[in-house]
Amino acid sequence: MGFLPADDPEIVVYIAIDNAKGVTQYGGTIAAPIAKNVLNSAISALNIKERYDGMTKEYNYGDKRYYTVPNVIGMDTKEAVSNLKEFKVEFSGSGSKVIHQSPSEASYLAEGETIRLMLGDE
């Protein structure tokens, strides 16, 4: 679920996925990318301008921090792990390069969540 703009919503998006398929079945990996695409399209359609006068999120001790997953496909294992330092990383396959990642690029995950990388040779 999402809405924008935050201080005076013009659009509310609710995404429900029935019988999701895939390795991970969390809202952040299945429904969030769809909601993000809808909201990004709404920004253009409604001509909502970016603002810089908002408040930055302040974290308190114990709060979960969330990060956007970067694209690490094509990187070697050391470089991939360096780019995914906020997450746990699991490898499968053999090879020196990342050929697939789950969840995909631009997913929004909590710090410490697991990213699965498939290795292969190009």
C-alpha positions in Angstrom: 0.0 0.0 0.0 1.3 3.5 -0.8 0.1 7.0 -1.3 1.4 10.3 -2.5 2.1 13.1 -1.9 2.5 12.3 1.8 1.1 15.5 3.2 -2.0 15.8 0.9 -2.6 12.4 -0.9 -4.0 12.5 -4.4 -3.5 8.8 -5.1 -3.7 5.7 -2.9 -2.4 2.3 -4.2 -3.2 -1.1 -2.7 -1.7 -4.1 -4.4 -2.8 -7.6 -3.4 -1.2 -10.7 -4.9 -3.0 -14.0 -4.8 -0.9 -17.2 -4.9 2.5 -15.5 -5.6 5.1 -17.6 -7.2 8.9 -17.3 -6.7 11.7 -17.8 -4.2 10.7 -15.2 -1.8 7.1 -14.2 -1.1 7.3 -11.0 1.0 5.3 -7.9 0.2 8.6 -6.0 -0.3 9.7 -8.3 -3.0 6.4 -9.2 -4.7 3.9 -6.3 -4.3 6.2 -3.3 -3.6 7.8 -3.2 -7.1 4.4 -3.1 -8.7 3.2 -0.3 -6.3 6.4 1.6 -7.0 5.8 1.4 -10.8 2.1 2.6 -10.4 3.2 5.5 -8.1 6.0 6.5 -10.4 3.6 6.6 -13.3 1.1 8.6 -11.2 3.8 11.2 -10.4 4.1 11.9 -14.2 0.3 11.6 -14.9 -0.6 14.0 -12.0 2.4 16.2 -12.7 3.5 16.0 -9.0 6.7 18.1 -8.5 9.6 16.9 -6.4 9.9 18.8 -3.1 12.9 19.3 -0.9 11.3 20.9 2.1 10.2 17.6 3.8 11.6 16.0 6.9 14.3 13.3 6.8 13.4 10.1 8.5 15.1 9.8 11.9 15.8 6.4 13.2 15.7 5.3 16.8 17.6 2.5 18.4 15.8 -0.8 17.5 14.1 0.6 14.4 14.4 -1.5 11.3 16.2 0.3 8.5 15.1 -0.5 4.9 17.3 -0.3 1.8 16.8 -0.5 -1.9 18.5 -3.6 -3.4 21.1 -2.7 -6.0 21.8 -4.6 -9.2 24.8 -6.9 -8.7 24.4 -9.1 -11.8 27.7 -9.3 -13.6 29.8 -8.5 -10.6 32.3 -10.9 -9.0 31.4 -12.2 -5.5 33.6 -9.8 -3.6 32.2 -6.8 -5.4 28.6 -8.1 -5.0 29.0 -8.6 -1.2 30.5 -5.1 -0.9 27.5 -3.6 -2.6 25.1 -5.7 -0.5 26.7 -4.9 2.9 23.3 -4.1 4.5 22.0 -7.6 3.8 22.9 -11.3 4.4 24.2 -12.9 1.2 23.7 -16.5 0.1 25.4 -18.0 -2.9 24.4 -21.0 -5.1 25.9 -22.4 -8.3 29.5 -22.2 -9.3 31.5 -19.6 -11.2 33.0 -16.3 -10.6 30.2 -13.9 -11.6 26.7 -13.2 -10.4 24.2 -14.3 -13.1 20.9 -13.9 -11.1 19.8 -12.3 -7.9 16.7 -12.7 -5.8 15.1 -10.4 -4.9 15.7 -8.3 -7.9 17.1 -4.8 -8.3 15.1 -2.0 -6.8 13.3 -4.2 -4.2 12.9 -2.7 -0.8 14.2 -4.9 2.0 14.9 -4.6 5.7 18.5 -4.5 6.9 19.8 -8.1 7.5 17.3 -9.7 5.1 18.8 -12.4 2.8 19.7 -11.8 -0.9 20.3 -15.0 -2.9 22.9 -14.9 -5.7 23.3 -17.4 -8.4 26.9 -17.7 -9.7 28.1 -18.8 -13.1 30.6 -18.1 -15.8 29.9 -15.7 -18.6 
